[in-house]
Amino acid sequence: MTIIIDTPAALGQAARAARKALGLTQPQLALAAGVGVRFIVELEAGKPTLRLETLLRVLHALGGSLAVNGLPNSGQET
């Protein structure tokens, strides 16, 4: 399934929904992703200044990934 994320708040809502669908608490997700509970709280609250590397670990723990659409491939001429 693809979810369009265009704001930090939308990312937080999607992360919360995925966590709840998996039946995980915030501390359980934090442990699975190797991050602090505070990071999960801030992510779900839509904090706009989260570290990308840590965000990717959480997305992976939720079974998701990050995709970017609309940009040219690195091999294409601009």
VODOKOL-695634 format. One record per residue (C-alpha): y, x, z; residue in one letter; residue number from 1. Coordinates in nm, 3 decimals. Each point is the difference from the previous one (the first is absolute). Last residue first. Layout:
# VODOKOL-695634
r py: Y&px: X&pz: Z&aa: a&i: NUM
...
***
This chain:
# VODOKOL-695634
r py: 1.688&px: 1.787&pz: -1.685&aa: t&i: 78
r py: -0.313&px: 0.169&pz: -0.126&aa: e&i: 77
r py: -0.328&px: -0.104&pz: 0.154&aa: q&i: 76
r py: -0.235&px: 0.235&pz: 0.182&aa: g&i: 75
r py: 0.139&px: -0.075&pz: 0.348&aa: s&i: 74
r py: -0.055&px: -0.371&pz: -0.057&aa: n&i: 73
r py: 0.320&px: -0.202&pz: -0.032&aa: p&i: 72
r py: 0.103&px: -0.210&pz: 0.297&aa: l&i: 71
r py: -0.039&px: -0.378&pz: 0.004&aa: g&i: 70
r py: -0.273&px: -0.023&pz: 0.258&aa: n&i: 69
r py: -0.060&px: 0.206&pz: 0.313&aa: v&i: 68
r py: -0.328&px: -0.033&pz: 0.187&aa: a&i: 67
r py: -0.069&px: 0.056&pz: 0.370&aa: l&i: 66
r py: -0.346&px: -0.046&pz: 0.145&aa: s&i: 65
r py: -0.192&px: -0.246&pz: 0.210&aa: g&i: 64
r py: -0.310&px: -0.002&pz: 0.221&aa: g&i: 63
r py: 0.198&px: -0.057&pz: 0.320&aa: l&i: 62
r py: -0.071&px: 0.359&pz: 0.110&aa: a&i: 61
r py: 0.127&px: 0.115&pz: -0.340&aa: h&i: 60
r py: 0.324&px: -0.192&pz: 0.046&aa: l&i: 59
r py: 0.042&px: 0.157&pz: 0.344&aa: v&i: 58
r py: -0.053&px: 0.351&pz: -0.137&aa: r&i: 57
r py: 0.244&px: -0.072&pz: -0.284&aa: l&i: 56
r py: 0.266&px: -0.104&pz: 0.251&aa: l&i: 55
r py: -0.045&px: 0.329&pz: 0.182&aa: t&i: 54
r py: 0.062&px: 0.201&pz: -0.316&aa: e&i: 53
r py: 0.296&px: -0.223&pz: -0.091&aa: l&i: 52
r py: 0.187&px: 0.051&pz: 0.327&aa: r&i: 51
r py: 0.170&px: -0.320&pz: 0.112&aa: l&i: 50
r py: 0.372&px: -0.052&pz: -0.053&aa: t&i: 49
r py: 0.032&px: -0.366&pz: -0.099&aa: p&i: 48
r py: -0.144&px: -0.157&pz: 0.319&aa: k&i: 47
r py: -0.160&px: -0.323&pz: -0.114&aa: g&i: 46
r py: -0.118&px: -0.128&pz: 0.339&aa: a&i: 45
r py: -0.363&px: 0.049&pz: -0.106&aa: e&i: 44
r py: 0.069&px: 0.365&pz: -0.071&aa: l&i: 43
r py: 0.186&px: 0.045&pz: 0.330&aa: e&i: 42
r py: -0.286&px: -0.150&pz: 0.201&aa: v&i: 41
r py: -0.256&px: 0.207&pz: -0.190&aa: i&i: 40
r py: 0.201&px: 0.318&pz: 0.059&aa: f&i: 39
r py: 0.036&px: -0.084&pz: 0.370&aa: r&i: 38
r py: -0.378&px: -0.033&pz: 0.027&aa: v&i: 37
r py: -0.025&px: 0.368&pz: -0.089&aa: g&i: 36
r py: -0.182&px: 0.122&pz: -0.307&aa: v&i: 35
r py: -0.355&px: 0.112&pz: -0.075&aa: g&i: 34
r py: -0.063&px: -0.287&pz: -0.241&aa: a&i: 33
r py: -0.297&px: -0.147&pz: 0.190&aa: a&i: 32
r py: 0.174&px: 0.056&pz: 0.335&aa: l&i: 31
r py: 0.321&px: -0.166&pz: -0.117&aa: a&i: 30
r py: -0.199&px: -0.287&pz: -0.143&aa: l&i: 29
r py: -0.176&px: -0.054&pz: 0.334&aa: q&i: 28
r py: 0.329&px: 0.022&pz: 0.190&aa: p&i: 27
r py: 0.161&px: -0.260&pz: -0.229&aa: q&i: 26
r py: -0.294&px: -0.234&pz: 0.044&aa: t&i: 25
r py: -0.255&px: -0.034&pz: -0.276&aa: l&i: 24
r py: -0.171&px: -0.315&pz: -0.128&aa: g&i: 23
r py: -0.008&px: 0.123&pz: -0.359&aa: l&i: 22
r py: 0.212&px: -0.297&pz: -0.109&aa: a&i: 21
r py: 0.237&px: 0.084&pz: 0.287&aa: k&i: 20
r py: 0.050&px: 0.355&pz: -0.125&aa: r&i: 19
r py: 0.047&px: -0.119&pz: -0.359&aa: a&i: 18
r py: 0.259&px: -0.260&pz: 0.105&aa: a&i: 17
r py: 0.187&px: 0.256&pz: 0.211&aa: r&i: 16
r py: 0.003&px: 0.253&pz: -0.286&aa: a&i: 15
r py: 0.124&px: -0.263&pz: -0.245&aa: a&i: 14
r py: 0.276&px: -0.111&pz: 0.236&aa: q&i: 13
r py: 0.109&px: 0.359&pz: 0.058&aa: g&i: 12
r py: 0.007&px: 0.074&pz: -0.371&aa: l&i: 11
r py: 0.208&px: -0.314&pz: -0.059&aa: a&i: 10
r py: 0.242&px: 0.110&pz: 0.273&aa: a&i: 9
r py: 0.034&px: 0.347&pz: -0.155&aa: p&i: 8
r py: 0.105&px: -0.170&pz: -0.325&aa: t&i: 7
r py: -0.140&px: -0.039&pz: -0.351&aa: d&i: 6
r py: -0.373&px: -0.033&pz: 0.058&aa: i&i: 5
r py: -0.188&px: -0.197&pz: -0.263&aa: i&i: 4
r py: -0.357&px: -0.059&pz: 0.114&aa: i&i: 3
r py: -0.292&px: 0.077&pz: -0.228&aa: t&i: 2
r py: -0.350&px: -0.121&pz: 0.080&aa: m&i: 1
***
